[in-house]
Amino acid sequence: MSAGDKIKNAAEEFGGKAKEALGKATDNDKLVAEGQADQAKANVKQAGEDVKDAFKN
């Protein structure tokens, strides 16, 4: 996994956490759900990259 991919995944997860926090602060359930979905998507990408790395080594 390249460092760029790790940074992208971390940024996407951070963005999701920020969206979720903003949604909770403004009582916006849609924004909370979007933030959680962004985090889940980033975690799935990270898991896929981890699997690729496991087979490389």
MODELLER restraints for C-alpha pairs under 7 A, 6 or more apart:
rsr = mdl.restraints
at = mdl.atoms
rsr.add(forms.Gaussian(group=physical.xy_distance, feature=features.Distance(at['CA:1:A'], at['CA:49:A']), mean=5.92, stdev=0.5))
rsr.add(forms.Gaussian(group=physical.xy_distance, feature=features.Distance(at['CA:1:A'], at['CA:53:A']), mean=6.13, stdev=0.5))
rsr.add(forms.Gaussian(group=physical.xy_distance, feature=features.Distance(at['CA:9:A'], at['CA:42:A']), mean=5.23, stdev=0.5))
rsr.add(forms.Gaussian(group=physical.xy_distance, feature=features.Distance(at['CA:9:A'], at['CA:46:A']), mean=6.54, stdev=0.5))
rsr.add(forms.Gaussian(group=physical.xy_distance, feature=features.Distance(at['CA:12:A'], at['CA:38:A']), mean=6.62, stdev=0.5))
rsr.add(forms.Gaussian(group=physical.xy_distance, feature=features.Distance(at['CA:12:A'], at['CA:39:A']), mean=6.85, stdev=0.5))
rsr.add(forms.Gaussian(group=physical.xy_distance, feature=features.Distance(at['CA:12:A'], at['CA:42:A']), mean=5.90, stdev=0.5))
rsr.add(forms.Gaussian(group=physical.xy_distance, feature=features.Distance(at['CA:13:A'], at['CA:38:A']), mean=6.39, stdev=0.5))
rsr.add(forms.Gaussian(group=physical.xy_distance, feature=features.Distance(at['CA:13:A'], at['CA:39:A']), mean=4.56, stdev=0.5))
rsr.add(forms.Gaussian(group=physical.xy_distance, feature=features.Distance(at['CA:13:A'], at['CA:42:A']), mean=5.47, stdev=0.5))
rsr.add(forms.Gaussian(group=physical.xy_distance, feature=features.Distance(at['CA:16:A'], at['CA:35:A']), mean=3.94, stdev=0.5))
rsr.add(forms.Gaussian(group=physical.xy_distance, feature=features.Distance(at['CA:16:A'], at['CA:36:A']), mean=6.07, stdev=0.5))
rsr.add(forms.Gaussian(group=physical.xy_distance, feature=features.Distance(at['CA:16:A'], at['CA:38:A']), mean=4.83, stdev=0.5))
rsr.add(forms.Gaussian(group=physical.xy_distance, feature=features.Distance(at['CA:16:A'], at['CA:39:A']), mean=5.01, stdev=0.5))
rsr.add(forms.Gaussian(group=physical.xy_distance, feature=features.Distance(at['CA:17:A'], at['CA:35:A']), mean=5.83, stdev=0.5))
rsr.add(forms.Gaussian(group=physical.xy_distance, feature=features.Distance(at['CA:17:A'], at['CA:39:A']), mean=6.78, stdev=0.5))
rsr.add(forms.Gaussian(group=physical.xy_distance, feature=features.Distance(at['CA:19:A'], at['CA:31:A']), mean=6.10, stdev=0.5))
rsr.add(forms.Gaussian(group=physical.xy_distance, feature=features.Distance(at['CA:19:A'], at['CA:32:A']), mean=6.39, stdev=0.5))
rsr.add(forms.Gaussian(group=physical.xy_distance, feature=features.Distance(at['CA:19:A'], at['CA:35:A']), mean=4.68, stdev=0.5))
rsr.add(forms.Gaussian(group=physical.xy_distance, feature=features.Distance(at['CA:20:A'], at['CA:31:A']), mean=6.12, stdev=0.5))
rsr.add(forms.Gaussian(group=physical.xy_distance, feature=features.Distance(at['CA:20:A'], at['CA:32:A']), mean=4.10, stdev=0.5))
rsr.add(forms.Gaussian(group=physical.xy_distance, feature=features.Distance(at['CA:20:A'], at['CA:33:A']), mean=6.98, stdev=0.5))
rsr.add(forms.Gaussian(group=physical.xy_distance, feature=features.Distance(at['CA:20:A'], at['CA:35:A']), mean=4.38, stdev=0.5))
rsr.add(forms.Gaussian(group=physical.xy_distance, feature=features.Distance(at['CA:20:A'], at['CA:36:A']), mean=6.29, stdev=0.5))
rsr.add(forms.Gaussian(group=physical.xy_distance, feature=features.Distance(at['CA:23:A'], at['CA:29:A']), mean=6.21, stdev=0.5))
rsr.add(forms.Gaussian(group=physical.xy_distance, feature=features.Distance(at['CA:23:A'], at['CA:31:A']), mean=4.72, stdev=0.5))
rsr.add(forms.Gaussian(group=physical.xy_distance, feature=features.Distance(at['CA:23:A'], at['CA:32:A']), mean=4.66, stdev=0.5))
rsr.add(forms.Gaussian(group=physical.xy_distance, feature=features.Distance(at['CA:24:A'], at['CA:32:A']), mean=6.22, stdev=0.5))
